[in-house]
Amino acid sequence: MTHKIAVLPGDGIGPEITEQAVRVLSALGLDLELHTEPVGGAAYDKHGHPLPPSTLNLAKESAAILFGAVGDWKYDSLARELRPEQAILGLRRALGLFANLRPAILYAELANASSLKPEVVAGLDILIVRELTGDIYFGQPRGVREVADGPFKGERQGFDTMHYAESEVRRIAHVAFQAAQKRSKKLCSVDKANVLETSQFWRDTVIDVAHEYPDVALSHMYVDNAAMQLVRAPKEFDVIVTGNLFGDILSDEASMLTGSIGMLPSASLNASNQGLYEPSHGSAPDIAGKNVANPLATILSAAMLLRYSLGEAAQADRIEAAVQAVLRQGLRTADIFEAGMNRVSTSEMGDAVLKALK
């Protein structure tokens, strides 16, 4: 069966790291159709919009999307709707990509690269399940207005709206509970129910869904405590489920437990398992074109693409084993380099993964 894959390299280091992931996918011998379109700032430069129709149509027609990264300081003066980051929000909305899966795995070879003591993080394996299409990022109304009354009457005021519909919470809860069933049967739901009505509603709904999963132990934690516990005792967590805003923050925090955000892949899925796969890091325009970026998160994202959208678990296992093999060989890009290791470039790391595949 032929699988159509949209490759959207984006900006900054996006093209460099995506190139290495494409090389790995192409070496597997699968029947894949890889089609490339610009996105983000690159698409704005070419088409005047970060998510032009040609790019969006390709994404909709594909079984999965391999995404690089978007953004550059030179676009910061654009109207918000034209900034590169709007492309990723637009894709999430158009494709209904409501479930973001971010594994935070510390490879034994990188224990000393973590910002925490090895004994605190050794063996770390967390999965963060983040709701992706609701919450304050998409809530309406939003904007800037004049305060009508009160102590700040007459001043300009910025405002956003946080809300979740019951079905939004239920569907992400099901994803998280099912993921927990395949792991250690332990799920922690993170919210701010002591302050926010939206979070209390989230907690009540997750508790209700839990009745369908009696084999999973459900716990709850306020987001500020969860942020603290992630650096105090991260191995106490297995699967975490949370909303869009909190998930954005906690998943980036968790990335540093693994040694580098350059090691973290992610998957964003809709109800039919069509997915967008991207590294958790940004476009890093300061190192773009220098062949020093770490491509492993993007290569591991390609493995997730195979596992979740194409049903090719064995091939995903091959990629993940190849990545571990190159780490075991002592190969390191600059972000994970330590004394005694062999520093390699972006393309050299790609070469090493390809060699390990064979």
C-alpha positions as CSV (number, residue, x, y, z in Angstrom):
1,M,0.0,0.0,0.0
2,T,1.3,3.4,-1.0
3,H,1.3,6.0,1.8
4,K,1.3,9.7,0.9
5,I,3.5,11.8,3.3
6,A,3.5,15.6,3.4
7,V,7.0,17.0,4.2
8,L,6.8,20.6,5.5
9,P,10.4,21.6,6.4
10,G,9.6,25.2,7.4
11,D,12.2,27.7,8.7
12,G,15.5,27.9,10.4
13,I,17.0,24.5,11.1
14,G,13.7,22.9,9.8
15,P,15.0,22.0,6.3
16,E,18.3,20.5,7.7
17,I,16.7,18.3,10.3
18,T,13.8,17.3,8.1
19,E,16.3,16.2,5.3
20,Q,17.8,13.7,7.7
21,A,14.5,12.2,8.7
22,V,13.5,11.9,5.0
23,R,16.7,10.1,4.3
24,V,15.9,7.6,7.1
25,L,12.3,7.1,5.9
26,S,13.5,6.6,2.3
27,A,16.0,3.9,3.4
28,L,13.3,1.6,4.9
29,G,12.1,0.2,1.6
30,L,8.5,1.2,2.2
31,D,6.1,2.4,-0.5
32,L,6.0,6.1,0.4
33,E,5.1,9.1,-1.7
34,L,6.9,12.1,-0.1
35,H,5.7,15.5,-1.3
36,T,7.2,18.8,-0.1
37,E,5.6,22.2,0.3
38,P,6.7,25.4,2.1
39,V,5.2,26.4,5.5
40,G,5.7,29.2,8.0
41,G,8.0,32.0,7.1
42,A,9.2,30.2,3.9
43,A,5.6,30.0,2.7
44,Y,5.0,33.7,3.6
45,D,8.1,34.6,1.5
46,K,6.8,32.6,-1.4
47,H,3.0,33.0,-1.2
48,G,2.3,35.8,1.2
49,H,0.8,33.5,3.9
50,P,2.3,31.0,6.4
51,L,-0.2,28.3,5.4
52,P,-1.1,28.7,1.7
53,P,-3.8,26.6,0.1
54,S,-1.3,24.3,-1.7
55,T,0.3,23.4,1.6
56,L,-3.0,22.9,3.5
57,N,-4.4,20.8,0.7
58,L,-1.3,18.5,0.7
59,A,-1.6,18.1,4.4
60,K,-5.3,17.2,4.2
61,E,-4.6,14.6,1.4
62,S,-1.8,12.9,3.2
63,A,-1.7,10.0,5.7
64,A,0.7,11.9,7.8
65,I,2.8,15.1,7.9
66,L,6.5,15.4,8.7
67,F,6.9,18.9,10.0
68,G,10.2,20.7,10.7
69,A,9.9,24.0,12.5
70,V,8.6,27.5,11.9
71,G,9.5,31.0,13.0
72,D,12.2,33.6,12.7
73,W,12.7,37.0,14.4
74,K,12.5,38.8,11.1
75,Y,8.8,38.0,10.9
76,D,8.0,39.4,14.4
77,S,6.7,42.7,12.9
78,L,4.1,41.0,10.8
79,A,0.4,41.0,11.7
80,R,-0.2,38.1,14.1
81,E,-2.3,36.2,11.5
82,L,0.7,36.2,9.1
83,R,3.4,35.1,11.5
84,P,5.0,31.7,10.8
85,E,3.6,30.2,14.0
86,Q,0.1,30.6,12.7
87,A,0.8,27.8,10.3
88,I,1.0,25.1,13.0
89,L,-2.2,26.4,14.7
90,G,-4.0,26.4,11.3
91,L,-3.0,22.8,10.6
92,R,-4.1,21.7,14.1
93,R,-7.5,23.4,13.6
94,A,-8.0,22.3,9.9
95,L,-7.1,18.6,10.5
96,G,-8.6,18.3,14.0
97,L,-5.3,17.4,15.6
98,F,-6.5,17.3,19.2
99,A,-4.1,14.9,20.8
100,N,-0.5,15.7,21.3
101,L,1.8,12.9,22.4
102,R,5.2,13.9,23.7
103,P,7.4,11.1,25.1
104,A,10.2,12.2,27.4
105,I,12.7,9.3,27.5
106,L,16.2,9.5,28.9
107,Y,18.5,7.3,27.0
108,A,21.0,5.7,29.4
109,E,23.8,7.0,27.2
110,L,22.7,10.6,27.9
111,A,22.2,10.4,31.7
112,N,25.0,12.9,32.3
113,A,23.6,15.3,29.8
114,S,20.5,15.9,31.9
115,S,20.3,19.0,34.0
116,L,19.4,16.8,37.0
117,K,21.6,14.3,38.8
118,P,21.8,10.9,37.0
119,E,20.2,9.0,40.0
120,V,17.1,11.3,39.7
121,V,16.5,10.8,36.0
122,A,18.1,7.4,35.2
123,G,15.4,5.2,33.5
124,L,13.0,8.1,32.9
125,D,10.2,7.3,30.5
126,I,7.2,9.8,30.6
127,L,4.4,10.3,28.1
128,I,2.7,13.7,28.2
129,V,-0.7,13.7,26.5
130,R,-1.7,17.3,25.8
131,E,-5.0,18.5,24.5
132,L,-4.2,20.6,21.4
133,T,-7.1,22.3,19.8
134,G,-8.9,24.0,22.8
135,D,-8.1,26.0,25.9
136,I,-7.0,29.6,26.0
137,Y,-5.0,29.3,22.8
138,F,-8.2,29.0,20.7
139,G,-10.9,30.4,23.1
140,Q,-13.1,33.3,22.0
141,P,-13.6,36.2,22.6
142,R,-10.0,37.5,22.8
143,G,-8.3,40.8,22.0
144,V,-7.7,44.3,23.4
145,R,-10.5,46.5,24.7
146,E,-11.2,49.5,26.9
147,V,-12.0,48.7,30.5
148,A,-15.6,49.9,31.2
149,D,-15.5,50.2,34.9
150,G,-13.6,49.4,38.1
151,P,-10.2,50.6,39.2
152,F,-8.7,50.4,35.7
153,K,-11.7,52.1,33.9
154,G,-10.6,53.8,30.7
155,E,-7.4,51.8,30.3
156,R,-6.6,49.4,27.5
157,Q,-6.8,45.7,28.5
158,G,-5.7,42.5,26.8
159,F,-7.9,39.5,27.4
160,D,-8.2,35.8,26.3
161,T,-10.8,33.2,27.1
162,M,-10.1,29.7,28.6
163,H,-12.8,27.1,28.0
164,Y,-13.3,23.4,27.3
165,A,-16.4,21.6,26.0
166,E,-17.2,18.3,27.7
167,S,-16.5,16.3,24.5
168,E,-13.1,17.9,24.1
169,V,-12.1,16.7,27.6
170,R,-13.6,13.3,27.2
171,R,-11.8,12.5,23.9
172,I,-8.3,13.5,25.2
173,A,-9.0,11.6,28.5
174,H,-9.8,8.4,26.5
175,V,-6.5,8.8,24.6
176,A,-4.6,9.2,27.8
177,F,-6.3,6.3,29.6
178,Q,-5.7,4.0,26.6
179,A,-2.1,5.0,26.5
180,A,-1.8,4.3,30.3
181,Q,-3.3,0.8,29.7
182,K,-0.4,0.0,27.4
183,R,2.2,1.2,29.9
184,S,2.2,1.1,33.7
185,K,-1.5,1.7,34.1
186,K,-0.9,5.0,35.9
187,L,-2.3,8.3,34.8
188,C,-1.9,11.8,36.4
189,S,-4.3,14.5,35.3
190,V,-2.8,18.0,35.7
191,D,-5.0,21.1,36.2
192,K,-5.5,24.2,38.4
193,A,-8.9,23.2,39.9
194,N,-8.3,25.2,43.0
195,V,-8.5,28.5,41.0
196,L,-10.0,27.9,37.6
197,E,-13.6,26.9,36.8
198,T,-12.4,25.4,33.5
199,S,-9.9,23.2,35.4
200,Q,-12.6,22.0,37.9
201,F,-14.8,21.0,35.0
202,W,-11.7,19.3,33.4
203,R,-11.1,17.3,36.6
204,D,-14.8,16.3,37.1
205,T,-15.0,15.1,33.5
206,V,-11.7,13.1,33.7
207,I,-13.0,11.4,36.9
208,D,-16.2,10.4,35.1
209,V,-14.2,8.9,32.2
210,A,-12.1,7.0,34.7
211,H,-15.0,4.7,35.5
212,E,-14.5,3.1,32.0
213,Y,-10.9,2.3,32.9
214,P,-10.9,0.5,36.3
215,D,-7.5,-1.0,35.6
216,V,-5.8,2.5,35.5
217,A,-4.9,4.3,38.7
218,L,-5.9,8.0,38.3
219,S,-4.4,10.8,40.3
220,H,-4.7,14.6,40.1
221,M,-2.1,17.3,40.6
222,Y,-2.2,21.1,40.4
223,V,0.0,22.4,37.6
224,D,2.4,24.3,39.8
225,N,3.0,21.2,41.9
226,A,3.4,19.1,38.8
227,A,6.1,21.5,37.5
228,M,7.9,21.2,40.8
229,Q,7.6,17.4,41.0
230,L,8.9,17.0,37.4
231,V,12.3,18.3,38.6
232,R,12.1,16.8,42.1
233,A,11.0,13.2,41.4
234,P,10.2,12.9,37.7
235,K,10.1,9.1,37.7
236,E,7.0,9.2,39.9
237,F,5.1,10.1,36.6
238,D,4.2,7.7,33.8
239,V,1.4,9.2,31.7
240,I,0.4,12.8,32.2
241,V,-2.8,14.3,30.7
242,T,-3.4,18.0,30.7
243,G,-4.8,21.0,28.8
244,N,-3.2,23.0,26.0
245,L,-1.6,25.7,28.0
246,F,-0.3,23.6,30.8
247,G,0.8,20.9,28.4
248,D,2.8,23.4,26.4
249,I,4.8,24.4,29.5
250,L,5.2,21.0,31.2
251,S,6.3,19.2,28.0
252,D,9.1,21.8,27.4
253,E,10.2,21.4,31.1
254,A,10.2,17.6,30.7
255,S,12.4,18.0,27.6
256,M,15.3,19.2,29.7
257,L,15.2,16.1,31.9
258,T,16.3,14.1,28.8
259,G,19.5,16.1,28.2
260,S,18.3,18.2,25.3
261,I,15.0,19.4,23.7
262,G,16.8,18.2,20.5
263,M,15.9,14.6,21.6
264,L,12.2,15.0,21.9
265,P,9.8,13.9,19.2
266,S,6.1,14.5,19.2
267,A,2.9,13.4,17.5
268,S,-0.4,15.3,17.0
269,L,-3.3,13.1,16.1
270,N,-6.9,13.4,15.0
271,A,-9.7,10.9,15.5
272,S,-8.6,8.9,12.4
273,N,-4.9,8.7,13.4
274,Q,-3.9,11.1,10.7
275,G,-1.0,12.9,12.4
276,L,1.5,15.7,12.3
277,Y,4.9,14.7,13.5
278,E,7.5,17.2,14.6
279,P,10.4,17.8,17.0
280,S,9.5,19.5,20.2
281,H,12.1,22.2,19.7
282,G,11.8,25.4,17.6
283,S,13.4,26.7,14.5
284,A,16.7,28.0,16.1
285,P,17.4,30.6,13.4
286,D,20.7,31.5,15.1
287,I,22.2,28.2,14.1
288,A,20.3,27.7,10.8
289,G,22.5,26.6,7.9
290,K,25.5,25.7,10.1
291,N,24.9,22.0,10.0
292,V,25.1,21.7,13.8
293,A,21.5,21.1,14.8
294,N,20.5,17.8,16.4
295,P,18.3,15.8,13.9
296,L,17.4,13.0,16.3
297,A,14.1,14.4,17.5
298,T,12.9,14.7,13.9
299,I,14.2,11.2,13.1
300,L,12.4,9.9,16.2
301,S,9.3,11.8,15.1
302,A,9.4,9.9,11.8
303,A,9.4,6.7,13.9
304,M,6.3,7.9,15.6
305,L,4.8,8.6,12.2
306,L,5.3,5.0,11.2
307,R,3.9,3.7,14.4
308,Y,0.8,5.8,14.8
309,S,-0.3,6.8,11.3
310,L,1.0,4.0,9.1
311,G,0.8,1.0,11.4
312,E,4.5,0.1,10.8
313,A,5.5,-0.6,14.4
314,A,8.4,-2.8,13.4
315,Q,10.0,-0.1,11.2
316,A,9.5,2.4,14.0
317,D,11.4,0.0,16.3
318,R,14.2,-0.1,13.7
319,I,14.6,3.6,13.7
320,E,14.5,3.9,17.5
321,A,17.1,1.1,17.8
322,A,19.3,2.9,15.3
323,V,19.2,6.1,17.3
324,Q,20.1,4.3,20.5
325,A,23.0,2.6,18.6
326,V,24.6,5.8,17.5
327,L,24.3,7.2,21.0
328,R,26.0,4.1,22.3
329,Q,28.8,4.7,19.8
330,G,29.4,8.0,21.5
331,L,28.2,10.2,18.6
332,R,26.9,13.6,19.8
333,T,25.7,16.8,18.2
334,A,26.7,20.0,20.0
335,D,23.6,20.2,22.2
336,I,24.3,16.8,23.8
337,F,28.1,16.8,23.6
338,E,30.2,15.9,26.6
339,A,33.8,15.3,27.2
340,G,35.1,12.0,25.7
341,M,32.4,11.8,23.1
342,N,32.7,12.3,19.3
343,R,31.1,15.6,18.1
344,V,29.3,15.3,14.8
345,S,27.3,17.5,12.5
346,T,23.7,17.3,11.5
347,S,24.4,15.4,8.3
348,E,27.0,13.1,10.0
349,M,24.4,12.1,12.6
350,G,22.0,11.3,9.8
351,D,24.7,9.2,8.1
352,A,25.3,7.3,11.3
353,V,21.6,6.5,11.8
354,L,21.4,5.3,8.2
355,K,24.4,3.1,8.8
356,A,22.9,1.7,12.0
357,L,19.7,0.9,10.2
358,K,21.6,-1.5,7.9
